[in-house]
Amino acid sequence: MDFSKKVNLKPIDSEKMKIDVAPDTKDTYIVWLELDSYPDYTWIKIFNDKVGKEMNVFEAMIHGTSITMVTSSDGIVKKIDSMKKIIDYTNQQIEIYNKNVEVEHEENQRRKIKNEENIKKMREQMKQ
C-alpha cells in the first residue's frame, strides 16, 4: 500500500529567499521556494500536471526540496500566490489519491480472505 504524503511550502522569508537573475535576460528572475519535505513521485506528477495547465511548464520546476519559479520583478507576488494555489490543489489531490489507495487495499484484503475461504472449501470437498 503506497500512500503519498502532502508537501507544503516552508514560511517565506523575503530577506533570505534565494533569487537569481536568469542568464541572458533583462527582467527575468529565478526564485527558489523551499518545501517542508521531499515530494514523492505521485506528488510531483500531480504538481507538474497542474503547472502545465496553469502556466508554462518551464516556469516552475521541482529540484529536491525546492521549487524554482521563473518570474519578472513585478510579477513575484502573483506568481507566489499562484504557486501556493497549485500546491494546495496538489495536496487535495493527494488526499483523494490516498483514499483511493486505502479503498483498493481494503478490497484486496476482502478478496484475499474470500479466496482463502474458497480454497479451504475446495480442499474439504476433495476429502469427501
C-alpha positions in Angstrom: 0.0 0.0 0.0 1.7 3.1 -1.2 0.3 6.3 0.3 1.6 9.6 -0.9 2.3 12.5 1.5 1.4 16.1 1.4 4.2 18.7 0.8 4.0 22.3 1.8 5.9 25.5 1.4 8.1 26.5 4.2 7.4 30.0 5.5 8.7 32.5 3.0 11.3 35.0 4.3 11.8 37.6 1.6 15.1 38.6 3.1 16.6 35.1 2.9 14.8 33.8 -0.2 17.2 32.8 -2.9 16.6 34.9 -6.1 18.9 34.7 -9.1 18.9 36.6 -12.3 18.1 34.3 -15.2 21.0 34.2 -17.6 20.9 36.4 -20.7 17.7 38.2 -19.7 16.8 41.8 -18.6 13.9 41.3 -16.2 13.6 37.6 -15.6 14.5 36.0 -12.2 14.6 32.5 -10.8 13.1 32.3 -7.3 13.7 29.4 -5.0 10.8 28.3 -2.8 11.6 25.8 -0.1 9.4 22.8 0.6 9.0 21.2 4.0 9.9 17.8 2.7 11.0 15.9 -0.4 8.0 15.2 -2.7 7.4 11.7 -3.9 6.6 10.6 -7.5 2.9 10.9 -7.2 3.0 14.4 -5.7 5.5 15.6 -8.4 3.3 14.2 -11.2 0.1 15.9 -9.9 2.1 19.1 -9.3 3.6 19.1 -12.8 0.3 18.3 -14.5 -1.3 21.3 -12.7 1.7 23.6 -13.5 1.3 22.6 -17.2 -2.3 23.6 -17.2 -1.8 26.9 -15.2 1.4 28.2 -16.7 4.3 27.3 -19.0 5.7 24.1 -17.6 9.2 25.5 -17.5 8.1 28.4 -15.2 8.1 26.1 -12.1 10.2 23.1 -11.6 10.9 20.8 -8.6 14.5 20.4 -7.5 14.7 18.2 -4.5 13.0 20.1 -1.6 12.8 23.3 -3.6 10.6 24.7 -6.4 12.3 27.1 -8.8 10.0 29.6 -10.3 10.6 32.0 -13.2 9.2 35.5 -12.8 9.6 39.1 -13.6 10.5 41.7 -10.9 6.9 43.0 -10.8 5.2 39.6 -11.0 6.7 37.8 -8.0 3.8 38.2 -5.6 1.2 37.0 -8.1 3.5 34.1 -9.1 4.0 33.0 -5.5 0.2 33.2 -4.9 -0.3 31.0 -8.0 2.2 28.6 -6.7 0.5 28.3 -3.3 -2.8 27.5 -5.0 -1.1 24.8 -7.1 0.4 23.3 -4.0 -2.9 23.4 -2.2 -4.6 21.7 -5.2 -1.8 19.1 -5.4 -2.3 18.3 -1.7 -6.1 18.0 -2.1 -5.5 15.5 -5.0 -3.1 13.6 -2.7 -5.9 13.2 -0.2 -8.1 11.8 -2.9 -5.3 9.5 -4.1 -4.7 8.2 -0.6 -8.4 7.5 -0.1 -8.4 5.5 -3.3 -5.3 3.6 -2.3 -7.0 2.7 1.0 -10.2 1.5 -0.7 -8.2 -0.6 -3.1 -6.2 -2.1 -0.2 -9.4 -3.0 1.7 -10.9 -4.6 -1.5 -7.7 -6.6 -1.9 -7.9 -7.8 1.7 -11.5 -8.9 1.3 -10.7 -10.7 -2.0 -7.8 -12.4 -0.3 -10.0 -13.6 2.6 -12.7 -14.8 0.1 -10.1 -16.7 -1.9 -8.7 -18.3 1.2 -12.2 -19.4 2.2 -12.8 -20.8 -1.3 -9.5 -22.8 -1.2 -10.4 -24.2 2.2 -13.8 -25.3 0.8 -12.2 -26.9 -2.2 -9.8 -28.8 0.0 -12.7 -30.0 2.1 -14.6 -31.1 -0.9 -11.7 -33.3 -2.1 -11.6 -35.1 1.3 -15.1 -36.4 0.9 
